[in-house]
Amino acid sequence: MRSIRRGFKSFRRHPVGNLIVVLLLFVCLTFSLSMLVVRLAAESQVRSIKRSVGNYGEVRVSSEYILEVFERELEKGERQRNREARSMNEEEELADRAKFHLPEEIADAFSRQEHILTYDKVMNAGIIVLNAVNSELAPLAPYATDAELARQGIEGLNRQTLSNLFVFEGNTNGASASDFLNGSKRLVEGSFYTYRDHLEKKPVVLAEKNMAEENDLGIGDTVEAVVVRGSRNNRTMELEIIGIYETVLAERDSGSILDYNPAGNKLFAPLSVVQELNSMPGYVELGSYYFDDVDSTAALKEAFEQEFAEGNRYEFLTDFSDYEKISEPLEKVGKTSLIGLAGALGACALIILLAMAIIIGGRTRELGVLKAIGATGRQVILQYAAEVTCICLVSVILATGATVLISQGIGNWLLSSSTEQKVEEKETRAYTGNYLSDRKLYKEGGLYSPASEEEEAVNLNVIYQGDLLVYGILILLGISLLGMAVPVIWITRLRPARVLSME
Amino acid sequence: MENALQVKNLSKTFKAKAGDVVAVDGVSFEARKGEVTVIVGPSGSGKTTLLYLIGSLESPDRGEIRVFGEDIATSGADLIQYRRVRVGFVFQFFNLISALTALENVTLPMDLRAVPAGEQRARAVELLERMGIDARLQRTKANRMSGGEKQRVAIARAMANDPDIILADEPTGNLDSATGRVVVDILVKLAREDGKCVIIVTHDESILEVADRAFHMMDGKLTDHNRDG
């Protein structure tokens, strides 16, 4: 204890020499700790990203197949296409209409793959609702021609009915529709339809708040939807409004008059109901899946290619690129900071070794005197250990404080360097990119939702936890031991008679 | 007077590139309590080595060093304890710790022995006052003191643990003659009044005046000064 106290006093008595060492160590330690904190933050964020991004995939008709079909149709000519359309029986007609849809049994079968945690099936359809006006679409009706509208393939659609056109999105559970999951829409009244409603084909819908107000509709009211192909059998379906939602994110204009889809244009209904309204039982637009981890992507893709792809007809799209987009810069930051950390720790080691060698070297006579007047090797070592610990402790405390101030800045700087490179790569790719290969995923929001248009910003959030102190203490311990190595060797080898004789 | 120190046939050889150097060659002598023993000799004669052998700062190649009958040159002797309480050193270059005050320099040997702080301080103040170091100087750092003051503080430090033997290596070597005289007088007082066994090695033959016993050292060999004379 007395030796430690002497060491502490000695630290105070050599302010200039010790201050220089403290400053040098402070600089290196601040850099080391900042690099460490940045690396920990980057690693932790990559781990948390893995829980929400990169673990989503969906199965649908491939872009390649759609292009092939278009090309085949173009080769036929308009007269042949009309002749074929007129001669189709009901079964052939369904098959023709379903050529860009996914058979439900494929969606179900893929859900049984290992790694898949949850799944949903989705279908969108343009449906005419007789007792509701789409006030956003109505002003556009005079500018559309019946011929143009007929080409949209929606039975009964003309300039009069355009004002009554709505998009119906069907899935197996209202609450898990992506627009509600990602927060672009929010239920404000009533309740969601359930999986049971889907199984029982319960005729219920969720309507948009503005649309409901404009049409004087509320919970419990019904809307009368025209079943596609209804002109043949003149059939409508009454759907009860069980929930009202509001649009948090405004929907966007996709460029086409029919695709123009203001907030109130969408109704959500059980998948089985939308299938019936669209006269496409057994088909869905896509199967949507959440799996355990981004690392399962390759296994799922392989299984899909082997068992479900049917050549190039169906494809399994994932949000792996989103994961990469976020995780790559973070991983790069992690690697850079690790190199920085190693360098800074090396510099720390060198500084402390040199500093201690200089300090002890300059105080050789003092060591000799201590030994000559009866200090044991242990007492001398303890005294110097205490002094070195004081130097390291002050440096670590100062460095920890400075790290809190600057590490976020260092992290942002490293991240911006990484993302700048990434943007350059992306811009180069954009010129050669395939339009259809960049299809929006359902996860990003239902049809016409804007989420996919927004770049998700990559941020590095440096959070200071107890870990920092623990790592600081560990580094302190390491450098203290290293710093003490020099005096210990020196002291054990020192012969007082030799140094005391020196002038 | 009681024999404090008996040195018998003591030898020490240092290995050097140019060949072995016999620093102490079969030295034998005795020193008593309450007496001043002076060993004179030119530089390089081996007198400092002899002093360091007696103080256990060097280990002999052969021979005996008996302190009150106990051989400290044999293995197993508690040399740390010996250095702390049986001998006190006074060096030519003072060897005070420059960052410490006079008082702290004197308390240091007691602190190493874990003497209570209050006791340390009281003893240090008493010793320093005896050496003519006033309260202001006691709080002065060693590096701000004159040579004479430093040597008086060094003597106080040597006396801190009340040793039986005071070993003084050229105690006046770095001092002017007047200051050197004061220092020698202090050492003599320690022998006469405190009953210490004081051994002074020096090249200054004027110190022989105060010697109760005197030896001459040359090329590692020790001879009785009177016999030489």
Chai-1 contact restraints between the chains, C-beta under 6 A:
chainA,res_idxA,chainB,res_idxB,connection_type,confidence,min_distance_angstrom,max_distance_angstrom,comment,restraint_id
A,R2,B,D111,contact,1.0,0.0,6.0,A-B,restraint_1
A,R13,B,A99,contact,1.0,0.0,6.0,A-B,restraint_2
A,E366,B,I97,contact,1.0,0.0,6.0,A-B,restraint_3
A,V369,B,N95,contact,1.0,0.0,6.0,A-B,restraint_4
A,A372,B,L57,contact,1.0,0.0,6.0,A-B,restraint_5
A,A372,B,F89,contact,1.0,0.0,6.0,A-B,restraint_6
A,I373,B,P109,contact,1.0,0.0,6.0,A-B,restraint_7
A,G374,B,I80,contact,1.0,0.0,6.0,A-B,restraint_8
A,G374,B,R83,contact,1.0,0.0,6.0,A-B,restraint_9
A,G374,B,R84,contact,1.0,0.0,6.0,A-B,restraint_10
A,G374,B,L112,contact,1.0,0.0,6.0,A-B,restraint_11
A,A375,B,L112,contact,1.0,0.0,6.0,A-B,restraint_12
A,T376,B,I80,contact,1.0,0.0,6.0,A-B,restraint_13
A,P496,B,L57,contact,1.0,0.0,6.0,A-B,restraint_14
A,A497,B,Y52,contact,1.0,0.0,6.0,A-B,restraint_15
A,A497,B,L57,contact,1.0,0.0,6.0,A-B,restraint_16
A,A497,B,E58,contact,1.0,0.0,6.0,A-B,restraint_17
A,L500,B,N95,contact,1.0,0.0,6.0,A-B,restraint_18
